[in-house]
Amino acid sequence: MFQSQFLNWKTVLFAGAIATGIVGGGYGIANHFAPQQTVGKAIQPGPEASAIAAEVAQITVYRTPTCGCCEGWVEHMKENNFQVTDIVKPEAEIQAVRQQHNLPGQLRSCHAAEIGGYLVEGHVPAEDVRKLVAQKPDLAGIAVPGMPIGTPGMEVGDRRESFEVLGFQNNGDIRVFNSYQF
């Protein structure tokens, strides 16, 4: 019974997000990029990710007090051996963190995180966060715009939407970091 109530709550939350326009911004941009080699599964971290496990372990998450899917993403990170500092702030203060990392507006989601000098925006899988810190690309951060169903923290039964993890640079350039096709 609890799971049914939980799924209904997430469905209502997601529907409300769509109705208020929170989700829409990032999808148009994401569709202009060609998908990368990963189809239907996450990139598996290579040996370089293991070598920097201590560095990757610390992540600071900024979220508002009312977002349940943000709590789900925090749990996903903990389950994947990240040491999470979970900071609950008003939206205006989270927006200031995003601005410090030059996050393009169309890549916004519901929470932000900092790790290794990078910004991680939204429901990015833990494997991609490990890849980001292990490879140290010339990016300001990575993002999953909106709130795609099936991403970490946005689970709704077996439903999954295809999505892309987008990398962004300080100058506003955006490119595909990883692609998930279902």
Buried (B, 14 or more C-beta within 10 A) or exposed (E): EEEEEBBEEBBEBBEEBEEEEBBEBBBEBBEEBEBBEBEEEBBEBEEEBEEBEEEBEEBBBBBBEEBEBBBBBBBBBBEBEBEBEBBBBEEEEBBEBBEEBBBBEBBBBBBBBBBBEBBBBBBBBBBBBBBBBBEEBEBBBBBBBBBBBBBBBBBBEEEBBBBBBBBBBEEEEBBBBBBBEE
